[in-house]
């Protein structure tokens, strides 16, 4: 997430693992999980292992981004409105 002023100045940012990296890490670190194709999940609640991994990766990443944007709005002057 990059934070850029209205004048186009880079103010800073946050680096976080992406959705594919997170999914791959879960598969690599668990003997029971395999790498899955990332597609838009039908629901946040999966009904099988593949759907659960897809939901966790996609909706978990969406929550990460939402959280970072919320914190930027709270912590950085000039970013409290809907322009973020």
N, C-alpha and C positions, 0 to 999 in steps of 0.2 A: 504494500500500500504506500503510495507516494503522497506526500502532502505538499501542495503547490499553492502559492499565494495567488490572489487575483491578478497580480502583475506578472505571473508566470515564473516566479522564483521558487526553486526547490527549497522547501523548509526542512525536509527530513522524511522519514518513513519508517516502515517496519517490514522486515523480511520474515516470511513464514513458509512452511512447507506447503506445496500445492496439493491439489486433490489427488493427482496421480501418484505423487511421492508418498503421500499418507497411505493410500491404498496399497501400494507396492510394499511399504514398510510393514504393514499389518500382515501381509502374506509371507514376507521374508522372515519374519520373527515368530511365526507360528507354524508348527508342523501340520496343523489341521486345516489351515487356510491356504488357498491357492490364489494366484493372481486372477482378477476378474476384469471383464470389459466394463469400463465405466460408461453407463448410459443413465439417462434421467430415470430415477426410481419412480415406480407407480405410487409409492407411499413412503412416508417416513418410517413405517413399521414394515420390515421385510418379513416374508413368509418362509424363506429358506436362506441358506447361507449366502448365496450369491446376492439375493435381494438385500439382505442385512448388511453385507459389505458395501454394496452400492449406496444404500441409504446412509450408512455411517459416514462414508467418504464424501458424498455430495452434500448432504444436509449438514454434516459436521463442518465442512469447509465454508458453507454459506454462513453458519453461525460464527465462525472465526472472523470472516470478513465483516459481518454485522457488528461484532464486538469491537473490532479495530476502529471502524468508522464511528461508533458511539464514543469510544475513548478519545478519538481525535476531536470530536465535537465538544467534549467536556474539557479537554486539556489544552487545546491550542486556541489562542485568541483569534477571533474572526471566523471561526468555523462552527458556530452554534446554530446556524439557520439551515434552511433547506437547500442551500447552494452546494452542500458537500456531495 
